[in-house]
Amino acid sequence: DFASPRAILTGHDYEITCATICAELGLVISGSKEGPCLIHSMNGDLLRTLEGPETLEGPENRLRPKLIQASREGHCVIYYENGLFCVFSVNGRLQATMETDDKIK
């Protein structure tokens, strides 16, 4: 038997740096080297784009996602390389931010 992909997810222009699957909600959330993060359905449909806070974006300060985690309650936490944590709803709404100087792995 040959394995075949369930879906092919498209939308990123750069390499994927982090991803998570929330099976309870049927979502795949991924982040690329030059941002932004995308939410896809398990069928491959692009549902939302998660943009970081506008005040930190720009060519020289582009937010680069490093870690992503989603909860079954519909929240997504993204940690960016510059020490910024963002919490989004699965509807794409930025709910909270927090900056840290600690190295997160």
C-alpha positions, 0 to 999 in steps of 0.5 A: 500500500502507498500512503497518499496525502490527505490534503496539500496546504498552500499559501506560504511564500517561504519555508515552514518553521513551525506547525501544529494540528488541532484534531478536535477542531479540524485545524492545521496552523503553520508559520513560515520564515517570513510570516504570517501564520495560516490556519487551514482546515484538515481538507486543505482550505485556507481559513484565516491569516494570523497577523502579529501586532502592527506596531512591530511589523515592517521589513526590518522587524518582520515577526518570524514565528518559532513555535505554535500551539493550539488548544481545543478551546479555540486559542492559538499561542504563537511565540516569535523569534524576538521574544513576543508571545501572541494569543489569537482566537481561531477566528483570527482575532489577536487577544493578548501579547506578552514580551520576554527576554528569556530564550524559549525552546 
